[in-house]
Amino acid sequence: MSNADSFFGAMKGTVVTWLNSGLDNFIIPVAVLILAIITVVLIVKAAADHHRGQGDDLVERLKPAIICIIIIAILLTKNAWWGFLVGASA
């Protein structure tokens, strides 16, 4: 049974490294790009509505954009908080 444990232990390390690399190099940048586009569209739409006089409460219309900005910040700082939670740099 020792051989199986060492085999799967080595595979687990490789898979975790591969997943973290894919997350850092592909998923996070794509998610940040999509959220940035959504944020810009929401801000432009809220500004246009407010300029036309239809946006009574500008803060309420900007809340989804603020949430997108917070999510972007969390994604961009993934290495800092992931290292803190796991105890090693990812």
C-alpha positions in Angstrom: 0.0 0.0 0.0 3.0 2.3 0.5 3.6 2.4 -3.2 0.1 3.5 -4.0 0.3 6.2 -1.4 3.5 7.6 -2.8 2.3 7.3 -6.4 -1.0 9.2 -5.7 0.8 11.7 -3.5 3.2 12.5 -6.3 0.3 12.8 -8.8 -1.6 15.1 -6.4 1.3 17.5 -6.2 1.6 17.6 -10.0 -2.2 18.1 -10.5 -2.3 20.9 -7.9 0.6 22.6 -9.5 -1.0 22.3 -12.9 -4.3 23.6 -11.7 -2.8 26.6 -10.0 -0.8 27.4 -13.1 -4.0 27.2 -15.3 -5.9 29.3 -12.8 -3.2 32.0 -12.6 -2.4 32.1 -16.3 -5.8 31.6 -18.0 -8.9 31.7 -15.8 -8.1 34.7 -13.6 -7.1 37.0 -16.6 -10.1 36.0 -18.6 -12.4 36.6 -15.6 -10.8 39.9 -14.9 -11.2 41.0 -18.5 -14.9 40.0 -18.6 -15.6 41.7 -15.3 -13.8 44.8 -16.5 -16.0 45.0 -19.6 -19.1 44.5 -17.5 -18.0 47.2 -15.1 -17.4 49.7 -17.9 -20.7 49.0 -19.5 -22.6 49.4 -16.2 -20.8 52.7 -15.4 -21.5 54.0 -18.9 -25.2 53.0 -18.7 -25.6 54.5 -15.2 -24.0 57.7 -16.4 -26.2 57.9 -19.5 -29.3 57.3 -17.5 -28.3 59.9 -14.9 -27.5 62.4 -17.6 -30.9 61.8 -19.2 -32.5 62.4 -15.8 -33.7 58.8 -15.5 -31.2 57.8 -12.9 -32.7 59.1 -9.7 -30.3 57.1 -7.4 -26.9 56.9 -9.0 -25.4 54.9 -6.1 -28.0 52.2 -6.5 -27.2 51.9 -10.2 -23.5 51.8 -9.5 -23.7 49.0 -6.9 -23.3 46.2 -9.4 -20.2 47.9 -10.9 -18.8 48.3 -7.4 -19.3 44.6 -6.7 -17.5 43.8 -10.0 -14.6 46.0 -8.9 -14.4 44.2 -5.6 -14.4 40.8 -7.3 -11.6 42.0 -9.7 -9.5 43.1 -6.7 -10.0 39.7 -5.0 -9.0 37.9 -8.2 -5.9 40.1 -8.8 -4.7 39.5 -5.2 -5.2 35.7 -5.3 -1.6 34.9 -4.7 -1.4 37.0 -1.5 -4.5 35.6 0.2 -4.0 32.0 -1.2 -0.6 31.9 0.3 -1.9 33.2 3.6 -4.7 30.5 3.7 -2.6 27.6 2.5 0.6 28.6 4.1 2.7 28.4 0.9 2.9 30.5 -2.2 0.9 29.2 -5.1 
